[in-house]
Amino acid sequence: MTSAPLNGPGSPYRKPHPGASTDEADDDALIKQLRVRAWDPGLRFDTASVPAAWIAERYSGARLEQDRAGIVGYGTDGTVLLKSWTEEVAAHYAEAPRQPLFPPITLSEVERAESRIGRRLPELLQRVYTEVANGGFGPGGGLASLTDGNRVPGHLSDWPSAVKRTCENGLPASWLYLASGGCSMEWHVSLLAVDNPVLLYDADGWEPTWGQDPHDGLRHATTSLRRWLWTWADGGNVWDEVAASLPPSPG
């Protein structure tokens, strides 16, 4: 498959700062880079849907018969789910309007959300919600909205609410829900720990009847929210660090 890595020639990603950045001075650059991905319908998630008929017409009927790493799955509506860095995604969404799925919210709305959860959000996360978008972009299932009742046109259910999930999930009050990680995995951010590490939590990874608590479900911690966001904004995969932290398989 012909594909263009997110940091390759002609890509909007020019890596203004390495993904491991923890430098607050670069937060303006981070917000700008997040907008590039969050406002591009082909890049706002790790995957994007493209009509199979469009691919066949533009490239050839044999295009989809090739064994390609960029194909994630096939939809029942005639679409192909592709990784966001593929050439087909870039071409299909080249002329699409650049705008967030959910517009940014006001600082007053952030403060109301903080009042509901009883904690202040990190300044960087406040900026994400007030300057980039009210969720609807990012790793995994995408960041949850900070307000309730957001819905993607054509969908039957609301987008996840970070505040609602945080208040109802029975986890430590200092963990703010960020996004689904797939299956029983969830991403949370610590609102109390230094640098606000992002926590990968397995909802099925602990058993209260065994005397365990939610901390036993933790599977990985990225050292800071800033590092986690930079990794994704630069076109990286937040799961790479998770995989690197796992012990090697026996044998």
C-alpha positions as CSV (number, residue, x, y, z in Angstrom):
1,M,0.0,0.0,0.0
2,T,1.2,3.5,-0.7
3,S,0.9,5.5,2.5
4,A,2.2,8.6,4.0
5,P,3.3,8.5,7.7
6,L,1.9,11.4,9.7
7,N,5.4,12.9,10.0
8,G,6.4,12.2,6.4
9,P,6.8,14.6,3.4
10,G,3.8,16.7,2.8
11,S,2.3,15.8,6.2
12,P,0.9,18.5,8.4
13,Y,2.9,17.0,11.3
14,R,6.3,18.6,11.5
15,K,7.1,17.5,15.1
16,P,7.6,21.0,16.6
17,H,8.6,19.2,19.8
18,P,9.2,15.6,20.8
19,G,6.2,13.7,22.2
20,A,8.0,13.2,25.5
21,S,7.8,17.0,26.2
22,T,6.9,18.1,29.7
23,D,7.7,21.7,29.0
24,E,4.9,24.1,29.8
25,A,6.5,26.7,27.5
26,D,5.5,24.6,24.5
27,D,1.8,24.4,25.4
28,D,0.9,26.9,22.8
29,A,2.5,24.7,20.2
30,L,0.8,21.7,21.6
31,I,-2.7,23.3,21.4
32,K,-1.9,24.4,17.8
33,Q,-0.9,20.8,16.9
34,L,-3.9,19.3,18.6
35,R,-6.1,21.5,16.5
36,V,-4.5,20.2,13.3
37,R,-5.6,16.7,14.1
38,A,-8.8,17.4,16.0
39,W,-10.3,19.7,13.3
40,D,-9.4,17.3,10.4
41,P,-12.1,14.7,10.0
42,G,-9.7,12.2,8.6
43,L,-7.2,12.6,11.5
44,R,-9.2,13.4,14.6
45,F,-9.2,9.7,15.5
46,D,-6.7,6.9,15.0
47,T,-8.9,5.5,12.3
48,A,-11.3,6.9,9.6
49,S,-14.0,5.5,7.4
50,V,-13.7,5.8,3.6
51,P,-16.4,4.4,1.1
52,A,-15.1,1.3,-0.6
53,A,-16.7,2.4,-3.9
54,W,-14.7,5.7,-3.8
55,I,-11.4,3.8,-3.2
56,A,-12.2,1.5,-6.2
57,E,-13.1,4.3,-8.5
58,R,-10.1,6.5,-7.5
59,Y,-7.4,3.9,-7.4
60,S,-8.7,0.6,-8.9
61,G,-10.9,-2.3,-8.0
62,A,-7.9,-4.3,-6.9
63,R,-6.8,-1.7,-4.3
64,L,-8.9,-3.3,-1.5
65,E,-7.7,-6.8,-2.4
66,Q,-4.2,-6.1,-1.4
67,D,-2.8,-7.2,1.9
68,R,-2.4,-3.9,3.7
69,A,-1.5,-3.0,7.2
70,G,-3.7,0.1,7.1
71,I,-7.0,-1.7,6.9
72,V,-8.6,-2.1,10.3
73,G,-12.0,-3.4,9.2
74,Y,-15.0,-3.2,6.9
75,G,-18.4,-1.5,7.7
76,T,-21.8,-2.9,6.9
77,D,-22.5,0.4,5.1
78,G,-19.9,-0.2,2.3
79,T,-17.1,1.7,4.0
80,V,-13.6,0.6,4.9
81,L,-12.1,1.5,8.3
82,L,-8.5,2.6,7.7
83,K,-5.7,3.9,9.9
84,S,-5.7,7.7,9.8
85,W,-2.2,7.9,8.2
86,T,-3.2,6.1,5.0
87,E,-3.1,7.8,1.6
88,E,-6.8,7.0,0.9
89,V,-7.8,8.8,4.1
90,A,-5.7,11.9,3.2
91,A,-7.2,12.0,-0.3
92,H,-10.8,11.4,0.7
93,Y,-10.9,14.1,3.4
94,A,-8.6,16.6,1.6
95,E,-11.4,19.0,0.8
96,A,-13.5,18.4,3.9
97,P,-14.2,21.4,6.2
98,R,-11.7,21.7,9.1
99,Q,-13.7,22.1,12.2
100,P,-14.1,20.3,15.6
101,L,-16.7,17.6,16.0
102,F,-17.8,19.4,19.1
103,P,-16.9,23.1,19.4
104,P,-14.8,24.3,22.3
105,I,-16.7,25.3,25.5
106,T,-16.4,28.4,27.7
107,L,-14.3,28.7,30.9
108,S,-17.6,29.1,32.7
109,E,-18.7,25.7,31.5
110,V,-15.4,24.2,32.6
111,E,-15.9,25.7,36.0
112,R,-19.4,24.2,36.3
113,A,-17.9,20.8,35.4
114,E,-15.2,21.3,38.0
115,S,-17.9,22.0,40.6
116,R,-19.7,18.8,39.7
117,I,-16.6,16.6,40.2
118,G,-15.3,18.6,43.1
119,R,-11.8,19.1,41.6
120,R,-9.9,21.6,39.5
121,L,-8.8,20.5,36.1
122,P,-5.2,21.0,35.1
123,E,-4.7,24.3,33.2
124,L,-3.6,22.3,30.1
125,L,-6.8,20.3,30.1
126,Q,-8.8,23.4,30.5
127,R,-7.1,24.8,27.4
128,V,-7.9,21.7,25.4
129,Y,-11.6,21.9,26.1
130,T,-11.8,25.7,25.7
131,E,-9.4,26.1,22.7
132,V,-9.4,22.8,20.8
133,A,-12.7,21.0,21.2
134,N,-15.2,19.7,23.7
135,G,-13.9,16.1,23.3
136,G,-14.6,14.1,20.1
137,F,-11.0,13.6,19.1
138,G,-7.9,11.7,20.3
139,P,-6.7,8.2,21.1
140,G,-8.9,5.2,21.4
141,G,-12.6,6.1,21.3
142,G,-11.7,9.8,21.5
143,L,-11.8,12.2,24.5
144,A,-15.1,12.4,26.3
145,S,-16.9,15.7,26.3
146,L,-16.8,17.8,29.5
147,T,-20.5,18.6,29.2
148,D,-23.5,16.3,28.9
149,G,-25.8,15.8,25.9
150,N,-23.4,16.0,22.9
151,R,-24.4,13.8,20.0
152,V,-22.8,13.2,16.6
153,P,-25.4,13.7,13.8
154,G,-26.9,10.4,12.8
155,H,-26.0,8.6,16.0
156,L,-28.6,7.4,18.5
157,S,-26.7,7.9,21.7
158,D,-24.8,10.8,23.3
159,W,-21.1,11.1,23.2
160,P,-19.5,10.0,26.6
161,S,-19.4,12.7,29.2
162,A,-16.2,12.9,31.3
163,V,-18.1,14.4,34.3
164,K,-20.9,11.9,34.2
165,R,-18.6,8.9,33.9
166,T,-16.3,10.2,36.6
167,C,-19.1,10.8,39.1
168,E,-20.8,7.5,38.4
169,N,-18.0,5.0,38.0
170,G,-17.1,4.5,41.7
171,L,-13.4,5.1,41.1
172,P,-11.2,7.4,43.1
173,A,-12.5,11.0,43.0
174,S,-9.2,12.3,41.7
175,W,-9.4,10.2,38.5
176,L,-11.1,12.1,35.6
177,Y,-12.3,9.8,32.8
178,L,-10.7,10.7,29.5
179,A,-11.5,8.1,26.9
180,S,-12.2,4.5,26.2
181,G,-9.2,2.3,25.5
182,G,-11.3,-0.5,24.0
183,C,-12.8,-3.6,25.7
184,S,-12.6,-3.0,29.4
185,M,-9.7,-0.5,29.2
186,E,-10.2,3.1,30.0
187,W,-7.9,6.2,30.1
188,H,-8.1,8.5,33.1
189,V,-6.0,11.5,34.2
190,S,-5.0,12.0,37.8
191,L,-6.1,15.4,39.0
192,L,-3.9,15.3,42.1
193,A,-0.6,13.6,41.2
194,V,2.3,15.8,40.1
195,D,2.3,16.4,36.3
196,N,-1.2,14.8,36.1
197,P,-0.2,11.3,34.8
198,V,-2.6,9.5,32.4
199,L,-3.7,6.2,33.8
200,L,-4.6,3.1,31.8
201,Y,-7.2,1.3,33.9
202,D,-8.7,-2.1,33.3
203,A,-12.3,-2.2,34.7
204,D,-12.2,-6.0,34.8
205,G,-8.7,-6.1,36.3
206,W,-9.6,-6.1,40.0
207,E,-12.0,-8.0,42.2
208,P,-13.5,-6.3,45.3
209,T,-14.5,-9.6,46.9
210,W,-10.7,-10.5,47.0
211,G,-10.0,-7.3,49.0
212,Q,-8.7,-5.5,45.9
213,D,-9.5,-1.8,45.0
214,P,-9.5,0.1,41.7
215,H,-5.8,0.7,42.0
216,D,-5.3,-3.0,41.3
217,G,-6.8,-2.4,37.9
218,L,-4.1,0.0,36.8
219,R,-2.1,-1.3,33.9
220,H,0.1,1.7,32.9
221,A,0.8,5.3,33.8
222,T,2.1,7.8,31.2
223,T,4.1,10.3,33.3
224,S,2.1,13.4,32.4
225,L,-1.0,14.5,30.5
226,R,1.2,16.8,28.5
227,R,3.4,13.8,27.3
228,W,0.3,11.8,26.4
229,L,-1.3,14.6,24.4
230,W,2.0,15.4,22.6
231,T,2.4,11.8,21.6
232,W,-1.0,11.7,19.9
233,A,-0.7,15.3,18.5
234,D,2.6,14.4,16.8
235,G,1.0,11.4,15.1
236,G,2.3,8.8,17.5
237,N,0.4,5.9,19.2
238,V,-0.1,6.2,22.9
239,W,-0.2,2.4,23.1
240,D,3.4,2.1,22.0
241,E,4.6,3.2,25.5
242,V,2.1,0.8,27.1
243,A,3.6,-2.1,25.0
244,A,7.1,-1.1,25.9
245,S,6.3,-1.2,29.6
246,L,5.0,-4.7,29.5
247,P,7.3,-7.6,30.6
248,P,8.6,-9.8,27.8
249,S,6.7,-12.9,27.0
250,P,8.3,-16.0,28.5
251,G,10.3,-18.2,26.1
